[in-house]
Amino acid sequence: MSENYHLIRLLSIANSLRMDETFFVVAKALLCLLPGVWLALGVLDNLRYPDINREDVARVLRLEALKEWPEVMAHVAHRRVDNPTLVRIVFALIVTGELTATVLLLIGGVGLGGAAAGFWPMGDLLMLAQAGALVFTCVWGGMVIGGQWFYYWYGAFGQHTHLLSLIWGLGTLGLLTT
C-alpha cells in the first residue's frame, strides 16, 4: 500500500478522535446548561418574589411539618427557629448559593459550547463548569441536611425535589470530571 493511503488513514483516525472529543465537550456543555437554566428560573423567582420561598423556609425552620406529630416535636422542639432575622439570613444564604451555582453553570456551559465550536480554547472553562456543579450539589445537599435537622419530610416541604436535585448535581459533577 502506498504511503498516501497510510497518511490519509491516519488523518481520518485523527479527525474522528477530534469529533469524539467535540461530542464530549458539547455533552458537558449541555450537562451544565440544563441545571443552570433550571436553577436560574428558581433564582429569578426568589429575587422577584422572595416572600414565597422565604415563607416556605420559615415554615421548615419553625418545624411546622411536625404539627401532627407532637410526640416527635417534643424531642426536637429545641431546634425550632422563630427569629425572622435568622430566617432572612438563611434564605439569603440559600439564594446566594443558588445564584453562584447558576452563574458558574451558565458560564461553564456557554463557554464549553463555544470551545466545542472552536471560538476559544477550553482552558479553565471546564473547571468553572465543575465548580458550578459542585456548588449546585452543595446547595441541594445542604437542603437535604437541613431538612434532616428540621424534620421537613414529615410535611410537604420539597424533600423529594431536593433529593432529586442533589442526585442531579452528583451525576453532573461526576460526568464533568471524567
C-alpha positions as CSV (number, residue, x, y, z in Angstrom):
1,M,0.0,0.0,0.0
2,S,1.1,3.5,-0.7
3,E,2.4,5.9,1.9
4,N,-0.5,8.3,0.9
5,Y,-3.0,5.6,2.0
6,H,-1.4,5.4,5.4
7,L,-1.3,9.1,5.8
8,I,-5.0,9.5,4.7
9,R,-6.0,6.7,7.1
10,L,-4.0,8.4,10.0
11,L,-5.7,11.7,9.3
12,S,-9.1,10.1,9.2
13,I,-8.5,8.5,12.6
14,A,-7.3,11.8,14.0
15,N,-10.3,13.6,12.6
16,S,-12.7,11.0,14.2
17,L,-10.9,11.4,17.5
18,R,-11.4,15.2,17.3
19,M,-15.1,14.6,16.6
20,D,-15.4,12.3,19.6
21,E,-13.7,15.0,21.7
22,T,-16.1,17.6,20.3
23,F,-19.1,15.5,21.1
24,F,-18.0,15.1,24.8
25,V,-17.3,18.8,25.1
26,V,-20.8,19.6,23.7
27,A,-22.3,17.0,26.0
28,K,-20.6,18.6,29.0
29,A,-21.8,22.0,27.9
30,L,-25.4,20.7,27.9
31,L,-24.9,19.0,31.2
32,C,-24.1,22.4,32.6
33,L,-26.7,24.4,30.8
34,L,-29.7,22.2,31.8
35,P,-29.4,22.6,35.6
36,G,-28.1,26.1,35.1
37,V,-31.2,27.3,33.3
38,W,-33.5,25.3,35.6
39,L,-31.9,26.9,38.7
40,A,-31.8,30.4,37.0
41,L,-35.6,30.2,36.8
42,G,-35.8,29.5,40.6
43,V,-33.3,32.2,41.4
44,L,-35.2,34.8,39.4
45,D,-38.4,33.9,41.3
46,N,-36.5,34.1,44.6
47,L,-35.2,37.5,43.7
48,R,-38.5,38.8,42.3
49,Y,-40.9,37.2,44.7
50,P,-38.8,36.4,47.8
51,D,-41.8,36.1,50.2
52,I,-42.9,32.9,48.5
53,N,-39.9,30.7,49.2
54,R,-38.8,32.6,52.2
55,E,-42.0,31.7,53.9
56,D,-41.5,28.1,53.0
57,V,-38.1,28.3,54.6
58,A,-39.6,29.9,57.7
59,R,-42.2,27.0,57.9
60,V,-39.4,24.5,57.8
61,L,-37.4,26.3,60.4
62,R,-40.5,26.6,62.7
63,L,-40.9,22.8,62.4
64,E,-44.4,23.2,61.1
65,A,-44.2,19.8,59.4
66,L,-44.3,18.2,62.9
67,K,-47.7,19.8,64.0
68,E,-49.5,16.5,63.6
69,W,-46.7,14.5,65.4
70,P,-46.5,16.1,68.9
71,E,-44.5,13.1,70.2
72,V,-41.7,13.8,67.7
73,M,-42.0,17.6,68.3
74,A,-41.5,17.0,72.0
75,H,-38.0,15.6,71.3
76,V,-36.8,18.2,68.7
77,A,-38.7,21.4,69.6
78,H,-35.4,23.0,70.7
79,R,-34.4,23.1,67.1
80,R,-37.2,25.5,66.2
81,V,-36.2,28.8,64.7
82,D,-38.8,31.6,65.0
83,N,-36.5,34.6,64.6
84,P,-37.4,36.5,61.3
85,T,-34.0,37.9,61.0
86,L,-32.4,34.5,61.1
87,V,-34.9,33.2,58.6
88,R,-34.0,36.1,56.3
89,I,-30.3,35.3,56.7
90,V,-30.8,31.6,56.0
91,F,-32.9,32.4,52.9
92,A,-30.3,34.9,51.7
93,L,-27.6,32.2,52.1
94,I,-29.6,29.7,50.1
95,V,-30.3,32.2,47.3
96,T,-26.6,33.2,47.2
97,G,-25.6,29.6,46.8
98,E,-28.2,29.1,44.1
99,L,-27.1,32.3,42.3
100,T,-23.4,31.3,42.5
101,A,-24.2,27.8,41.1
102,T,-26.3,29.3,38.3
103,V,-23.7,31.8,37.2
104,L,-20.9,29.2,37.2
105,L,-23.0,26.6,35.4
106,L,-24.2,29.0,32.7
107,I,-20.7,30.5,32.1
108,G,-19.2,27.0,32.1
109,G,-21.9,25.7,29.8
110,V,-21.8,28.5,27.3
111,G,-18.0,28.5,27.5
112,L,-17.7,24.8,26.8
113,G,-20.2,25.2,23.9
114,G,-18.1,28.0,22.4
115,A,-14.9,25.9,22.9
116,A,-16.6,22.9,21.1
117,A,-17.4,25.3,18.2
118,G,-13.8,26.5,18.1
119,F,-14.4,30.1,19.3
120,W,-11.9,29.8,22.1
121,P,-9.8,27.3,23.9
122,M,-11.4,25.2,26.7
123,G,-8.8,26.3,29.2
124,D,-10.4,26.9,32.6
125,L,-14.0,26.7,31.4
126,L,-14.3,23.1,32.4
127,M,-13.1,24.0,35.9
128,L,-15.8,26.7,36.1
129,A,-18.4,24.1,35.0
130,Q,-17.1,21.7,37.6
131,A,-17.2,24.4,40.3
132,G,-20.8,25.2,39.3
133,A,-21.8,21.6,39.5
134,L,-20.1,21.3,42.9
135,V,-21.9,24.4,44.2
136,F,-25.2,23.1,42.8
137,T,-24.7,19.8,44.6
138,C,-23.7,21.6,47.8
139,V,-26.9,23.8,47.7
140,W,-29.2,20.8,47.4
141,G,-27.1,18.6,49.8
142,G,-27.3,21.4,52.3
143,M,-31.1,21.5,51.9
144,V,-31.3,17.7,52.4
145,I,-29.1,18.0,55.5
146,G,-31.1,21.0,56.8
147,G,-34.3,19.1,56.2
148,Q,-33.0,16.2,58.2
149,W,-32.3,18.5,61.1
150,F,-35.7,20.2,60.9
151,Y,-37.7,17.1,60.0
152,Y,-39.2,18.6,56.9
153,W,-40.0,15.2,55.4
154,Y,-43.0,14.9,57.8
155,G,-44.7,17.6,55.7
156,A,-44.9,18.6,52.0
157,F,-41.8,20.8,52.0
158,G,-39.9,19.6,49.0
159,Q,-37.6,16.8,50.2
160,H,-38.3,14.8,47.0
161,T,-37.3,17.8,44.8
162,H,-34.2,18.5,47.0
163,L,-33.1,14.9,46.9
164,L,-33.6,14.6,43.1
165,S,-31.6,17.9,42.6
166,L,-28.8,16.5,44.8
167,I,-28.7,13.4,42.7
168,W,-28.7,15.5,39.5
169,G,-25.8,17.6,40.8
170,L,-23.8,14.5,41.8
171,G,-24.4,13.0,38.3
172,T,-23.4,16.2,36.6
173,L,-20.3,16.6,38.7
174,G,-19.3,13.0,38.1
175,L,-19.7,13.3,34.3
176,L,-17.9,16.6,34.1
177,T,-14.9,15.2,35.9
178,T,-14.5,12.2,33.6
